[in-house]
Every structure is written in C-alpha cells, then in structure tokens.
Amino acid sequence: MIGRAAFVALLAAVAYFVLAPLPEGFDPQTYNPPPLPVIETNNLLLERGEVIRANFHGPESIAFDAEGYMYTGQKDGRILRSQRPDDYTSNFTTFARTGRADAACGQPALGPVCGRPLGMRFDSGGNLIVADAFLGVLSVDPAGKVTVLVDEFDGKRFRFIDDVAVTSEGVLYFTDASSKYNVDQVMTIVLEYGPSGRLFKYDPSTKETTLVLDGLLLSNGVALSPDEEFLLVCESIGFRIRKVYLKGPRAGQAEIWADSVPGTPDNVRYDAEHRLYWVGAGGTRRAPFNMIDFLASRPWLRTVLAKLPSSLFARPTPSIIIAYDENGNIVHTIQDQSGLTWTLTEASYRNGFLYVGDYAKDFIIKYPFNG
C-alpha cells in the first residue's frame, strides 16, 4: 500500500500540474524533424583545444577588429576587449555596455535594463554591430559609444534579437529568434516548437527595416556568402540551415541548405581561408535517440513539461562544432562528449585557430585548425 507521505506527495504533484500556469501564449505544435544523422564520435575539442579562462561570463559570440583585438559580449551587458591584439590569455577590459550599469546586472530580471549582447560583427567603418537579445541591433563606435539602430518592427519591440551579419555596403541582416518569448525563455520556445522566428533586413541609409523570412524554428545564427549573393540562417530546433537568396533572379527565395544537422545549430561563421562555414551546436543530435526529436510529435507531453521550472532541463550533453563546405556538406566535426561545453555557441577562425564561444561559461576555447 502507498504510504501517507507518498500519497500526500502524489497529490501535491497532481495539484501542481493541474494548477500551475502555462507560459503566456503557449501553443505547442507537432513537428516532424529530419532523420537522426549517424556521425562518428570524437573528443577532439578538449583533447586538442586550450581552455582560456579570463574574466568571462557567457562569451556567446566573438569578433576581431582589423588590428586583431578580440571582442565578446557578456551576460551582464558588457562588451569586453582583449588588452592586446592576437593575445587573448589575459583578462579583458570593458569596451562598452549595451545597457545600464548595475551591480546586479547578469540576473535574468535585469536583462531588459542591462542588455545581453549576443551575435556581433564589424562593419567596414570599424563599428561593432551587436545583436542584443533585449535592446535591439546596436552600433558601437571605436570609442565605445553605443547607438540603437533598430529595436522594433511595425510598432512592436523585438523579443529576442539573436545574431547579425553585415554586408560590405553596411546593410544588416539579423534574426529575431522568437516573436513571443525572450532569451530567458529558450526552453519554452523549444517545448512549444512554434515557428515564431524571423529574419530581417535593416538599411542604415534609409533606416528601413524589412521582413525577409518568417515561420522559422528558433532562428539563430546568420552568415553571408563571400560574394554576398546569399545568406545562411540557422534554425536551432528545426535542425537545419536555410539558404536565402539576396541577389539575382531568385532574390527573396529560400531553400534548405543543410538538413539533419547533428546538433542544435547556433551561430554560423564563414572561414575564408579554408572556405568553410563553422556551426556551433551546444547539443549533439544523432542516432539512435534524441530527446527533442522524441518530444516533437508529443505536444501533450510538452504541455506538461512547460509547467516545470526551466532549470530542471539544464543537463550537460555532448556538444559539437561542424564544418560545412560551400555546398552544405559536412567535412569536419569537433566534439566534446564530457558535457563541459554543452552551452557552446560559436567557432570563429583566425590565424590558424578556432575560437569557441559559450553562452554560459567563464571560458573560451582556442582550437588549432589547419584544414
């Protein structure tokens, strides 16, 4: 027979799931993910990579200026810069803040005030263009002065700006990962499986913002092709990368460029030296089983899970960095089976090394790569 204590606990659990509210607007969709890929595993990331610990707190994205200084955003809204070019082992200095300075910055409740810089790229004028999850697409001049370029569309503020790419003429393409939820509600986005992600274009010369593509499954990293004929955009919970034509007779059209990505694709960065696109994925996805795939066809179960605290889902998993050639074929994978880097986001190449960013950790990884 069930004991009294166990019975009370069971009643409490039932009451919780019955009475606990769902996230506002939660509408779980059924999705049929692409087939689980079969990939050979390795542990190259930590076997060959050097873990660099400095004063980092969530170095999501990495950018290098013309002199070789490294820049990276932090959870508390700061943008850090290395003290010297091509030397990234010492503590970084604060280059700018995207939001207000507050001792409590870094806490989720203050994100809309302090900012959370995610993807970043330099424009041809030496300005650092930053996708701030809360505050919009920003321009930071060489002196560290921050200017908001765009933070709304059709009179509604963006909820979750994620990444940005900059053309040679200064036109910006950026992702709004979800029109419903913010960066602190990623698990809700995953459990809903709703196509609320979008890709936008912003022209600084006219200050006009244009919707390029919608209906995306957590739109994430973006990267221009070398000739700027097309742009790649990652769909993290679609496990795919789309190709969006920007010029020529197919301008405005999109197609699947890479399907069955062996992970949840985050940022994508082009490596001109090796003519590769590097994609960071904090969670690996491979046969014979993947939990997100399992949940995709079970919206009723995701409705139950959406009532739980998101912290319960924070479990380390293997991670992967994938190199695609210019035709969307996988040519290299760099993996970590330990779970240490399960929140990695990006791999940016410079002078013989990949520099690996991470959304949550206090380090970056320097990984040698010579093709």
C-alpha positions in Angstrom: 0.0 0.0 0.0 1.1 3.5 -0.7 2.3 5.4 2.5 0.7 8.5 3.8 3.7 10.7 2.9 3.9 9.3 -0.6 0.2 9.8 -1.1 0.5 13.4 0.0 3.4 13.9 -2.3 1.5 12.4 -5.2 -1.5 14.7 -4.5 0.8 17.7 -4.4 2.4 16.8 -7.7 -1.0 16.3 -9.3 -2.2 19.6 -7.9 0.9 21.3 -9.2 0.4 20.1 -12.8 -3.2 20.9 -12.7 -3.0 24.4 -11.2 0.4 25.6 -12.5 0.0 28.1 -15.3 1.4 27.6 -18.7 3.7 30.3 -20.2 1.6 33.0 -21.8 0.5 32.2 -25.3 2.0 28.7 -25.2 0.6 26.7 -28.1 2.6 23.5 -28.7 2.9 22.4 -32.4 3.5 19.0 -33.8 6.7 18.8 -35.8 8.3 16.0 -37.8 12.1 16.6 -37.5 14.5 15.4 -40.2 16.0 11.9 -39.7 18.6 11.5 -37.0 22.1 11.6 -38.5 24.7 8.9 -38.0 28.0 10.5 -37.2 31.3 9.2 -35.8 32.0 10.5 -32.3 35.2 12.1 -31.2 36.6 14.1 -28.3 38.8 16.5 -30.2 37.6 19.7 -28.7 39.1 19.2 -25.3 41.9 16.8 -26.4 43.4 19.4 -28.7 41.8 22.7 -27.6 43.2 25.1 -24.9 40.7 26.3 -22.4 41.3 30.0 -21.8 39.8 31.4 -18.6 39.6 35.1 -18.1 37.0 37.5 -16.7 34.3 36.0 -19.0 30.7 35.4 -18.1 29.0 33.9 -21.1 31.1 34.9 -24.1 28.4 34.0 -26.6 30.0 35.5 -29.8 33.5 36.6 -30.8 34.6 39.3 -33.2 38.0 40.5 -34.3 38.8 44.1 -35.4 41.3 45.0 -38.1 44.2 45.1 -35.6 43.5 41.7 -34.1 41.8 42.7 -30.9 39.1 40.2 -29.8 35.7 41.4 -28.6 33.0 39.4 -26.9 29.7 40.0 -25.1 28.8 39.1 -21.5 25.7 38.2 -19.6 25.8 41.4 -17.7 25.6 43.6 -20.8 29.3 44.4 -21.1 31.3 44.0 -24.2 34.9 43.0 -23.4 38.0 43.7 -25.5 41.4 41.9 -25.2 44.2 44.0 -23.9 46.5 43.2 -26.8 45.9 42.1 -30.4 46.3 38.4 -31.0 46.9 37.7 -27.3 43.7 36.5 -25.6 45.1 34.9 -22.4 44.9 37.9 -20.0 41.8 39.5 -18.5 39.9 41.6 -21.0 38.9 45.2 -20.5 35.4 46.7 -20.7 35.0 48.3 -24.1 31.3 49.2 -23.8 28.0 48.4 -22.1 24.9 47.8 -24.2 22.6 48.8 -21.3 22.7 50.4 -17.9 25.5 49.6 -15.4 24.1 48.0 -12.3 25.8 45.8 -9.7 23.0 43.2 -10.2 23.4 43.0 -14.0 23.6 39.4 -15.1 20.4 38.4 -13.3 17.6 37.5 -15.7 15.2 40.1 -14.3 17.6 42.9 -15.3 18.2 41.7 -18.8 15.8 44.3 -20.4 17.7 47.0 -18.5 21.3 45.9 -18.6 21.2 44.2 -22.0 22.5 40.8 -23.2 24.9 41.1 -26.2 24.8 38.0 -28.4 26.0 37.9 -32.0 28.4 40.6 -33.2 30.2 41.6 -36.4 32.3 44.6 -37.5 31.2 46.8 -40.4 33.5 48.3 -42.9 33.8 51.5 -40.9 35.2 49.8 -37.8 31.9 49.9 -35.8 31.0 46.8 -33.9 27.4 45.8 -34.8 25.8 43.9 -31.9 22.7 41.8 -31.7 21.5 42.5 -28.1 18.8 40.0 -27.1 16.8 42.6 -25.2 17.8 46.0 -26.6 17.9 45.5 -30.4 20.6 45.9 -33.0 23.2 48.3 -31.9 26.3 50.0 -33.3 29.3 50.6 -31.1 31.8 53.0 -32.5 35.6 52.7 -31.9 35.4 54.8 -28.8 32.7 52.6 -27.3 29.7 54.8 -27.9 26.5 52.8 -28.3 23.8 53.7 -30.7 20.5 51.8 -31.1 19.9 51.1 -34.8 16.6 49.2 -34.6 14.6 47.7 -31.8 11.1 47.3 -33.2 9.1 46.4 -36.2 5.6 47.6 -37.1 5.4 49.3 -33.7 6.3 46.2 -31.7 9.6 45.8 -29.9 11.6 42.7 -30.7 11.6 40.0 -28.1 14.8 38.1 -28.8 17.4 39.5 -31.2 20.0 36.8 -31.7 22.6 37.4 -34.5 23.6 39.8 -37.2 25.5 39.9 -40.4 26.8 43.0 -42.2 27.3 43.4 -46.0 30.1 45.4 -47.5 27.7 48.3 -48.0 26.6 48.3 -44.4 23.2 46.6 -44.8 22.3 44.4 -41.8 20.6 41.1 -41.7 19.5 39.9 -38.3 17.4 37.3 -36.6 14.6 37.6 -34.1 14.7 34.1 -32.6 11.1 34.4 -31.4 8.3 36.9 -31.7 6.7 35.5 -28.5 9.5 34.8 -25.9 12.8 36.2 -24.8 16.3 34.8 -24.4 15.5 33.6 -20.8 12.6 31.6 -22.1 14.5 29.4 -24.6 13.2 26.2 -23.1 9.6 27.5 -23.6 10.5 28.1 -27.3 11.9 24.5 -27.6 8.8 23.0 -25.9 6.3 24.9 -28.0 8.0 24.1 -31.3 6.3 27.2 -32.7 7.5 28.8 -36.0 7.8 32.3 -34.5 11.4 33.0 -35.6 12.1 35.7 -38.2 14.9 37.1 -40.4 15.1 40.9 -41.0 17.0 43.3 -43.2 17.9 46.8 -41.9 19.3 49.5 -44.3 21.1 52.3 -42.2 20.9 54.7 -45.2 17.1 54.7 -45.2 16.6 53.4 -41.6 14.1 50.9 -43.1 13.5 47.5 -41.6 12.1 44.8 -43.9 10.9 41.3 -43.0 12.8 38.8 -45.2 11.6 35.5 -43.9 9.3 34.3 -41.1 7.9 31.0 -39.8 11.4 29.9 -38.6 12.0 27.4 -35.8 14.2 29.4 -33.4 16.1 31.5 -36.0 19.6 31.8 -34.8 23.0 32.4 -36.4 23.4 34.2 -39.8 26.3 34.3 -42.2 26.7 35.9 -45.7 28.3 34.1 -48.5 31.7 35.6 -49.7 30.1 37.2 -52.7 27.0 38.3 -50.7 24.8 36.5 -53.1 23.0 34.6 -50.4 22.8 34.3 -46.6 22.6 31.3 -44.3 20.3 31.3 -41.3 20.3 28.5 -38.7 17.0 27.1 -37.3 18.0 25.7 -33.9 15.0 23.4 -33.3 14.5 22.7 -37.0 17.9 21.1 -37.0 18.5 22.7 -40.4 20.2 25.7 -42.1 18.3 27.7 -44.7 19.8 29.5 -47.7 18.2 32.8 -48.5 19.0 34.3 -51.9 19.7 38.1 -51.8 20.6 38.8 -55.4 19.8 37.6 -58.9 16.6 36.1 -60.3 15.9 34.1 -57.1 16.3 37.0 -54.7 14.0 36.7 -51.8 13.6 32.9 -52.2 14.8 30.4 -49.6 15.7 26.7 -49.6 17.1 24.1 -47.2 20.9 24.3 -47.5 21.7 21.7 -44.8 19.2 19.3 -43.3 19.6 16.8 -40.4 22.2 18.9 -38.6 23.9 16.7 -36.0 23.1 19.2 -33.3 21.1 22.3 -32.5 22.7 24.8 -34.8 23.5 28.1 -33.1 25.9 30.6 -34.7 27.4 30.2 -38.1 30.7 31.9 -39.2 32.5 31.8 -42.6 36.2 30.9 -42.7 37.6 32.5 -45.9 41.0 30.8 -45.6 39.5 27.3 -45.8 36.2 28.2 -47.5 34.2 26.6 -44.7 31.2 27.5 -42.6 31.6 26.7 -39.0 28.5 26.0 -37.0 28.4 25.7 -33.2 25.9 23.4 -31.6 25.6 23.1 -27.8 23.6 19.8 -28.0 24.5 16.9 -30.3 21.8 15.2 -32.2 22.5 11.7 -33.5 21.0 8.2 -33.9 19.6 6.2 -32.2 17.8 8.7 -29.9 17.4 12.4 -29.3 15.0 13.8 -26.6 13.9 16.8 -28.6 13.0 14.6 -31.6 11.1 12.3 -29.2 9.1 15.2 -27.9 8.4 16.8 -31.3 5.4 14.5 -32.0 4.0 14.7 -28.5 2.6 18.2 -27.8 0.6 16.9 -24.9 3.8 15.9 -23.1 5.5 19.2 -23.9 2.5 20.9 -22.4 3.1 19.1 -19.1 6.8 19.8 -19.2 6.2 23.5 -19.9 4.8 23.9 -16.4 8.1 22.9 -14.9 11.0 25.3 -14.0 13.3 25.5 -16.9 16.3 24.9 -14.6 15.2 21.2 -14.4 16.2 20.8 -18.1 19.7 22.2 -17.6 21.6 19.0 -18.0 25.0 18.7 -19.7 25.1 16.9 -23.0 27.8 16.3 -25.7 28.4 19.3 -27.9 29.7 19.6 -31.5 31.2 22.1 -33.9 30.5 21.3 -37.6 32.4 22.5 -40.6 30.4 22.6 -43.8 31.9 23.2 -47.3 30.3 25.8 -49.5 27.8 23.2 -50.8 26.4 22.3 -47.4 28.4 19.1 -47.0 29.9 18.2 -43.6 33.7 17.9 -43.8 34.8 18.1 -40.2 33.3 17.7 -36.7 34.9 18.7 -33.5 33.1 17.2 -30.5 33.1 17.1 -26.7 31.5 14.1 -25.1 32.1 15.3 -21.5 29.4 17.9 -21.4 31.7 20.6 -20.2 30.9 22.7 -23.3 27.3 21.9 -23.6 26.4 25.6 -24.0 28.9 26.4 -26.7 27.6 28.7 -29.4 30.2 29.6 -32.0 33.5 28.9 -33.6 35.3 31.8 -35.3 38.5 31.2 -37.2 41.6 33.4 -37.0 45.2 32.8 -37.9 45.3 29.0 -37.5 42.9 28.7 -34.6 39.2 28.4 -34.0 38.0 30.5 -31.0 34.9 28.9 -29.4 32.4 31.0 -27.6 29.9 29.8 -25.0 26.6 31.2 -23.8 27.1 30.4 -20.1 30.6 29.5 -19.3 33.6 31.5 -18.0 36.0 30.5 -20.7 36.6 30.4 -24.4 38.5 27.5 -26.2 41.4 28.0 -28.6 41.5 25.1 -31.0 44.2 24.6 -33.6 43.0 24.1 -37.2 45.0 24.0 -40.4 42.5 22.3 -42.7 
